[in-house]
Amino acid sequence: MKKKSGTILTALFAALICVGCFIQIPLAGGIPIILNDMLAILSGLVLGPIYGGAAVLVFLILGCVGFPVFSGLAGISVITKGPTGGFLIGFFLGSIIAGLIMGNKPAAWLRITIAAISGMIVIFTAGVLRFMMLFPEKNVWMLAVIPFIPGTIIKLAIMIPVTKKLRAVVARYMN
């Protein structure tokens, strides 16, 4: 039952991450504020590193094969050549890191907060590194970090209590 439940929840979170790209707030810099990052980290927080990472991997594969889930774009070139490629890879890595920090331990507020922030830091680190490769002459912090801090704080404020609640529900099906 555990494997079947894990597969179903992985598919559900992959679908949620895909839908998250259609809810966006455009910014002048060209990269909109989206919910994909929050949902990717949430998958790791709730499902753990394996199933959470798998949900993000399914999302990435769907985008690479042509589904417009990368903020309305599609194709592997979005990851390999586009400015958001680092963030997309960061979704996967951040989900795994958040899941590893959560572990199988009870969902304590401090652990959830540390895991969620760590996952977001991983996303921003991967995104900034990619931006630095593509735009070495630009102020990457002003393009890829500073405009997104308020939205990220709001996402964390939503993600942390949702994780607290969902982990208890999901644990019934996973264990």
C-alpha positions in Angstrom: 0.0 0.0 0.0 2.9 2.4 0.8 4.4 2.2 -2.7 1.0 2.7 -4.4 0.1 5.6 -2.1 3.5 7.2 -2.7 3.1 6.9 -6.5 -0.4 8.4 -6.4 0.8 11.3 -4.2 3.8 11.8 -6.4 1.6 12.2 -9.4 -0.7 14.5 -7.5 2.1 16.8 -6.5 3.6 16.7 -10.0 0.2 17.9 -11.3 0.1 20.6 -8.7 3.5 21.8 -9.6 2.5 21.9 -13.3 -0.6 23.9 -12.5 1.4 26.3 -10.3 3.0 27.9 -13.4 -0.3 29.2 -14.6 -0.7 31.3 -11.5 1.8 34.1 -11.9 2.6 37.7 -11.2 4.6 39.3 -14.0 7.7 41.4 -13.1 9.7 43.9 -15.1 12.8 41.7 -15.1 11.1 39.1 -17.2 10.8 36.3 -14.6 7.3 36.2 -13.1 6.5 35.3 -9.5 5.0 31.8 -9.7 3.9 29.1 -7.4 6.0 26.3 -8.9 8.9 26.9 -6.5 6.6 26.8 -3.5 4.9 23.6 -4.7 8.2 21.9 -5.5 9.5 22.6 -2.0 6.2 21.6 -0.5 6.4 18.2 -2.3 9.7 17.6 -0.6 8.5 18.8 2.8 5.3 16.6 2.7 6.4 13.6 0.7 10.0 13.3 1.6 13.1 13.5 -0.6 12.3 10.5 -2.8 8.7 11.0 -3.6 8.9 14.8 -3.5 12.0 14.8 -5.7 10.2 12.4 -8.1 7.2 14.7 -8.3 9.5 17.6 -9.4 11.3 15.3 -11.8 8.0 14.3 -13.5 7.2 18.1 -13.8 10.6 18.7 -15.4 10.2 15.8 -17.8 6.8 17.0 -18.8 8.2 20.4 -19.5 11.1 19.0 -21.4 8.9 16.9 -23.7 6.7 19.8 -24.7 4.1 20.5 -22.1 4.0 24.3 -21.4 4.6 24.0 -17.6 7.7 26.2 -17.4 5.8 29.4 -16.9 3.9 28.8 -20.1 7.1 27.7 -22.0 8.2 24.2 -22.9 11.1 22.2 -24.2 14.5 21.2 -22.9 16.0 24.4 -24.2 14.2 26.3 -21.4 16.5 24.4 -19.0 19.6 24.3 -21.1 19.6 27.7 -22.6 17.0 29.9 -20.8 17.6 32.2 -17.9 15.1 30.2 -15.7 17.0 26.9 -16.2 18.9 27.2 -13.0 15.7 27.8 -11.0 14.1 24.8 -12.6 17.0 22.5 -11.6 16.9 24.2 -8.2 13.2 23.1 -7.8 14.4 19.4 -8.0 17.4 19.9 -5.7 15.5 22.1 -3.3 12.7 19.5 -3.0 15.2 16.8 -2.2 17.1 19.0 0.4 13.9 20.0 2.1 12.8 16.4 2.2 16.1 15.3 3.7 16.0 17.9 6.4 12.4 16.9 7.3 13.3 13.2 7.4 10.9 10.9 9.1 10.8 13.0 12.2 7.7 14.7 13.5 6.7 17.9 11.7 8.0 20.4 14.3 7.6 24.1 13.4 11.3 24.8 13.6 12.3 21.8 11.4 9.6 22.7 8.8 10.9 26.3 8.7 14.5 25.3 8.4 13.7 22.8 5.7 11.5 25.2 3.7 14.0 28.1 3.9 16.9 25.7 2.9 14.9 24.5 -0.1 14.3 28.0 -1.2 17.9 28.9 -0.8 18.9 26.0 -3.0 16.5 27.2 -5.7 17.9 30.8 -5.6 21.5 29.5 -5.5 20.9 27.4 -8.7 19.0 30.2 -10.3 21.7 32.8 -9.5 24.5 30.6 -10.8 22.7 30.2 -14.1 22.0 33.9 -14.4 25.7 34.6 -13.7 26.6 32.3 -16.5 24.2 34.0 -19.0 24.6 37.6 -17.8 28.0 38.1 -16.3 27.9 41.8 -16.8 24.6 42.4 -15.1 23.7 42.8 -11.4 22.3 39.3 -10.9 21.1 40.0 -7.4 18.8 42.8 -8.7 17.5 40.7 -11.5 17.1 37.3 -9.9 16.9 37.7 -6.2 15.8 41.0 -4.7 12.5 41.3 -6.6 11.4 37.9 -5.4 12.2 38.2 -1.7 8.7 39.5 -0.7 6.9 36.8 -2.7 9.2 34.2 -1.2 8.5 35.3 2.3 4.7 35.1 1.6 5.2 31.6 0.1 7.1 30.5 3.1 4.4 31.9 5.4 1.8 29.8 3.5 4.0 26.7 3.0 5.0 26.2 6.7 1.5 25.8 8.2 0.3 23.8 5.1 3.2 21.4 5.6 2.4 21.0 9.3 -1.2 20.0 8.4 -0.5 17.9 5.3 2.3 15.8 6.7 0.0 14.4 9.3 -2.6 13.5 6.6 -0.1 12.1 4.2 1.6 10.0 6.9 -1.6 8.0 7.3 -1.4 6.9 3.7 2.4 6.5 3.4 3.0 4.5 6.6 
